[in-house]
Amino acid sequence: MTAKTGLSILAIALLFSFCKSAQITDAPKPAENYSPAAEPPLVSSITIPVSLTVADLQNSLNRSLSGKALYEDYSYADNGNDGLMLNVWKSQDITLFLSGNTIKYRIPLKLWMKKDLLVADAEADAELALNLKTTFNIKEDWSLGTVTEVEYHEWLSKPRLKTGIGDINIETLANLALNRSKKTISQTLDRIVSQQVTLKPYVQEVWNALQEPILLDSFYRMWVKTTPTGIAMTPITTWGDVIRTKIAVECLNDVTFGEKPWFRENSYLPNLRSIDDAPDEFQVRVATDVPFPEAERMAKSSMVGQVFESGKNKVKVEDVQLWGNNDKLVVNAKLSGSFNGNIYFIGRPEFNPLKNQIEVKDLDFHVDTRSFLMRSASWLFQGTIKNQMKKAMVFPLDENIRELKSSVQQTLDRYELSPGVLLTGTVDSVTVENTKVTPTSLRVNLFSKGKVNVDVKGL
């Protein structure tokens, strides 16, 4: 063998040795597959007590009746040819009183009358207060139904007819005219109230506002979305100077992580159902999806850069990837150091209620990784990496749940659904029911209890 041939063989040997030491070897990759099971929707029930003060209703009614005639009669032939014209309008603010589902109120009125005296016409002005009561209910189409009755009237200034020969007391005649017009006045009030106090636009606005995704946590980029599917209401009652009812909403809830997501929408407001009562607290089940890219981001923040040692050998975690294998989670760890390549762990994610955290139950080397390491890098298999990786693959939820509860509570402290419609409440508890692996995420089903209230400020 010549010197030139020897140098060539040596160069090839050195090159082969270099390539071998730098070669990246991977364990067989576990397949990504899922066993989708039909999961019933997580239907929640939210009871929302609604309060409307007498002052707000009173102000709204005074605004709606300002400058409007409650009764107009410009014909002598009306009411059986009574020979009397009568015009009635509000002269001072209305005052309201509550009793059950009945509103009693006093309306000061100004009257103008004109009487046909055959030889001439005579006019009269007067002022009185009508005392009325209105029973009310909310119909299936969300309209407000009222039935108003005039209970009695009192003269604030008695009517006197002005004639060329002097003033004539016509209280008896005016009483007769008022008694005849009580039904018309009551119907006019009912019509004005039904036109001015319309509930459907407010309920529709709340219905739509509930569906707007809310960013609960900017660090985890946690979004929550409620999709209402049904609505019911308890009978209206009164307490002190407040009108009260409870609205019970059936809904679906979603929580996701990452960018603001697209959610299903339900813009159709169903007809109102009447129920006798509703629980004071809400019970919300939330499907919380943690997309794999977001789960990897959180996992990398605690795992990438960790060094695992076994005797003289050590490896460093360079990257982490996650995906599903039926009902289990695959953890792909890319290593560098004494071993350059990918190895795979597998386990079943479960929630540990005692520690309030998600753990990858029975995390172990995938069966193909186990066989691969036994042949090529048994020191990895025999070392502490599995136990250390198992400890690392824990997702504490205690802080997340506290953060979720805190974020929701901040939202409920004072959340204006729409101008004049204020949502307040408290979150009593947030717990995890179960954990699943979906084709795109780790899914954690949360269960929350609490109380909410809606105050309507003005109409």
Protein Blocks (a to p, Z undefined) as FASTA:
>chain_A
ZZklmmmmmmmmmmmmmmmmmpccddddddddddddddddddddddddddddfklmmmmm
mmmmgopafbdcfbfkgghinopacddddfbdcddddehjadcddddddddddddehjac
cdddddddddddddddddfkopacdddddfbdcdfbdcddddfkbccdfklmmmmmmmmm
mmmmmmmmmmmmmmmmcfklmmmmmmmmmmpccdfblklopacddddfbdcddddddehj
accddddddddddddedjdddddddfbccdddddfbdcfbdcddddddddfklmmmmmmm
mmgopacdehjbccddfbdcdddehjaccdddddehjbgcdddddddddddfklopacde
hiacdfklmmmmmmmommlmmmmmlmmmmmmmcccfklmmmmmmmmmmmmmmopcfbghi
acddddfbdcdfbdcddfkbccdddddddddddddehZZ
